[in-house]
């Protein structure tokens, strides 16, 4: 951490700001270009036309107002799961369990959404949102506590808890909370009340605006509060943190809970803004995409937003691509893996953009092993 | 983290057999308990008991291979959370080659080769590029998921799968015969590999070097061991084992491929490796335990004897993994340089 004297910051011009944005964004941008190029080679080899495929992908994501709105809608839960994973990274934890936390968030918000009747919208919708967020937070407390008290590595416990969450939510949606209306045979909850719905302002979904606010809130919490400072310190060096008098176990559990709250929030917004009920299988993959997004965004809350828009656009446009160019949707997964590879392997990217001087940016480092170090 | 109090007497002070007992007593008690239950039930319902045990062996095979894959890498100092991806792509390529050539041997080899290539990719990322190893594994997982999803076309018909080889004589022993000596080839190979890797790791020069590189790479380097090369080879061979686990799924167990068919087995294998204290024999025992839990789950689910929602039975292996991990990982000693890229001076 280098100290920047305040009088220099005051003089910063628009050009300086742009320069710093470029400095932060150049590796991801080059990574995306490289990944798309390799993706094009894969498409060519498998007999598809990459120009046509990418054109259809772009058309499907940004073609008109409705499609753009769909892209924002797709990006919204991704921002949340990306923030969740990024936040845990800051505390030195790898939360692969965003998926499970998100499922609980989605289910509890649906339950509060259809179970409570007669509330005005300005109470009911926030209540269901917060309920979902809290459910995600509580669920994430489990791996946090297991890590601090038994040393069980969160990578494994969170993965296992994803399977457990999938089973429990499936049971609830097929049992106690099942939609019992005539003609329904699948596992799903009833539709939520209109007062729990989250709509949109013109073409911009309100959920997207909430997501932007949460990204700002996460940045503020991490950078401007004592708690955030403690979390970042624990993430960098637990021994130093303990020596400085920070209560490490408490901080780790708290970081996991906040991470889970963010994931649960994403699930709740997906239920109340898009799906309108909980149905098993409708939220699958959102939590795992959060890992890719957090890493492409270099674990920064503001980096998560463009990363989510990118992945959201790929998801929104992939159906059109499949329809127009006959290319299977899953190619976007391959491209995401390649983006992740190039972002992490910034040595390669730096070599390509001929920037050999060390700018002092820290590389992506998450863990130094299984041991609780 | 919560530092555990150091044992009052160092373990090395005990004679070997006591040391061994102190290390493995929990596993021994468990094995003894399970054996008693098995013998009891074999007297009551021999058919079901045999079926459950056969299923245990089947379920545990991909877990052992996955655990051996992770173990080789981590003993050399490279964390591999990409086992899931290595299994999945190995399963897919093995299946494709079987569809194209109708030659099961070629198909298994193709699966192994695929896993080894992904191992090479992981080694390149973590040893040469020094990317964070957790990210490297995640790249492999997403890449495999994407590639298999993209290239998979529905309706490919399999050309048969590996059949059981009955070892005459031995297979006629009651209970153990049909369980141990009437299995398809990859299952036999897996048991052989457990002992082979145990021998190689602990009784050969190669194994000593592998462990040295994982514990103290600088010291190993000083003694003239090529740290990078040892890590490369171990991760590549491990990858091949992961690919074999995948080939087992498509060519021996199921006989066909479906998207995402590994279904978390690669991650359970990681837990198995840790529970087995980074030893092949320990991993074998742990994998049998998880295989047993899965077999019991299937039996309970389709036996229809008890009235519990299937979702609760379905999460049995995962809950067991968490409980076991929470109870045991604190007592596991992890290779000291695990997960840390080595920088030459």
HADDOCK unambig.tbl for C-alpha pairs under 7 A between the chains (distance, minus, plus):
assign (segid A and resid 146 and name CA) (segid B and resid 326 and name CA) 6.45 0.50 0.50
assign (segid A and resid 148 and name CA) (segid B and resid 1 and name CA) 6.53 0.50 0.50
assign (segid A and resid 149 and name CA) (segid B and resid 2 and name CA) 6.93 0.50 0.50
assign (segid A and resid 150 and name CA) (segid B and resid 326 and name CA) 5.35 0.50 0.50
assign (segid A and resid 150 and name CA) (segid B and resid 327 and name CA) 6.92 0.50 0.50
assign (segid A and resid 150 and name CA) (segid B and resid 330 and name CA) 6.14 0.50 0.50
assign (segid A and resid 151 and name CA) (segid B and resid 326 and name CA) 6.88 0.50 0.50
assign (segid A and resid 151 and name CA) (segid B and resid 329 and name CA) 6.56 0.50 0.50
assign (segid A and resid 151 and name CA) (segid B and resid 330 and name CA) 5.58 0.50 0.50
assign (segid A and resid 152 and name CA) (segid B and resid 325 and name CA) 5.69 0.50 0.50
assign (segid A and resid 152 and name CA) (segid B and resid 326 and name CA) 5.00 0.50 0.50
assign (segid A and resid 152 and name CA) (segid B and resid 329 and name CA) 5.88 0.50 0.50
assign (segid A and resid 156 and name CA) (segid B and resid 267 and name CA) 6.81 0.50 0.50
assign (segid A and resid 156 and name CA) (segid B and resid 271 and name CA) 6.81 0.50 0.50
assign (segid A and resid 157 and name CA) (segid B and resid 322 and name CA) 5.81 0.50 0.50
assign (segid A and resid 160 and name CA) (segid B and resid 318 and name CA) 5.23 0.50 0.50
assign (segid A and resid 160 and name CA) (segid B and resid 322 and name CA) 6.87 0.50 0.50
assign (segid A and resid 163 and name CA) (segid B and resid 315 and name CA) 6.75 0.50 0.50
assign (segid A and resid 163 and name CA) (segid B and resid 318 and name CA) 6.90 0.50 0.50
assign (segid A and resid 164 and name CA) (segid B and resid 315 and name CA) 5.50 0.50 0.50
assign (segid A and resid 164 and name CA) (segid B and resid 318 and name CA) 6.80 0.50 0.50
assign (segid A and resid 167 and name CA) (segid B and resid 311 and name CA) 5.02 0.50 0.50
assign (segid A and resid 167 and name CA) (segid B and resid 312 and name CA) 6.88 0.50 0.50
assign (segid A and resid 167 and name CA) (segid B and resid 315 and name CA) 6.47 0.50 0.50
assign (segid A and resid 168 and name CA) (segid B and resid 311 and name CA) 6.69 0.50 0.50
assign (segid A and resid 171 and name CA) (segid B and resid 311 and name CA) 5.96 0.50 0.50
assign (segid A and resid 328 and name CA) (segid B and resid 150 and name CA) 5.50 0.50 0.50
assign (segid A and resid 329 and name CA) (segid B and resid 150 and name CA) 6.91 0.50 0.50
assign (segid A and resid 330 and name CA) (segid B and resid 146 and name CA) 5.15 0.50 0.50
assign (segid A and resid 330 and name CA) (segid B and resid 149 and name CA) 5.41 0.50 0.50
assign (segid A and resid 330 and name CA) (segid B and resid 150 and name CA) 4.73 0.50 0.50
assign (segid A and resid 331 and name CA) (segid B and resid 146 and name CA) 6.08 0.50 0.50
assign (segid A and resid 331 and name CA) (segid B and resid 150 and name CA) 5.51 0.50 0.50
assign (segid A and resid 333 and name CA) (segid B and resid 142 and name CA) 6.62 0.50 0.50
assign (segid A and resid 333 and name CA) (segid B and resid 143 and name CA) 6.85 0.50 0.50
assign (segid A and resid 333 and name CA) (segid B and resid 146 and name CA) 4.57 0.50 0.50
assign (segid A and resid 334 and name CA) (segid B and resid 143 and name CA) 5.18 0.50 0.50
assign (segid A and resid 334 and name CA) (segid B and resid 146 and name CA) 4.68 0.50 0.50
assign (segid A and resid 334 and name CA) (segid B and resid 147 and name CA) 6.09 0.50 0.50
assign (segid A and resid 337 and name CA) (segid B and resid 139 and name CA) 5.26 0.50 0.50
assign (segid A and resid 337 and name CA) (segid B and resid 142 and name CA) 5.50 0.50 0.50
assign (segid A and resid 337 and name CA) (segid B and resid 143 and name CA) 5.17 0.50 0.50
assign (segid A and resid 340 and name CA) (segid B and resid 139 and name CA) 6.53 0.50 0.50
assign (segid A and resid 341 and name CA) (segid B and resid 139 and name CA) 6.13 0.50 0.50
assign (segid A and resid 344 and name CA) (segid B and resid 131 and name CA) 6.11 0.50 0.50
assign (segid A and resid 345 and name CA) (segid B and resid 129 and name CA) 6.58 0.50 0.50
assign (segid A and resid 345 and name CA) (segid B and resid 131 and name CA) 6.01 0.50 0.50
assign (segid A and resid 364 and name CA) (segid B and resid 132 and name CA) 6.71 0.50 0.50
assign (segid A and resid 365 and name CA) (segid B and resid 132 and name CA) 5.45 0.50 0.50
assign (segid A and resid 366 and name CA) (segid B and resid 132 and name CA) 6.68 0.50 0.50
assign (segid A and resid 368 and name CA) (segid B and resid 339 and name CA) 5.45 0.50 0.50
assign (segid A and resid 368 and name CA) (segid B and resid 340 and name CA) 5.85 0.50 0.50
assign (segid A and resid 369 and name CA) (segid B and resid 338 and name CA) 5.53 0.50 0.50
assign (segid A and resid 369 and name CA) (segid B and resid 339 and name CA) 4.55 0.50 0.50
assign (segid A and resid 369 and name CA) (segid B and resid 340 and name CA) 6.93 0.50 0.50
assign (segid A and resid 371 and name CA) (segid B and resid 334 and name CA) 6.75 0.50 0.50
assign (segid A and resid 372 and name CA) (segid B and resid 1 and name CA) 5.93 0.50 0.50
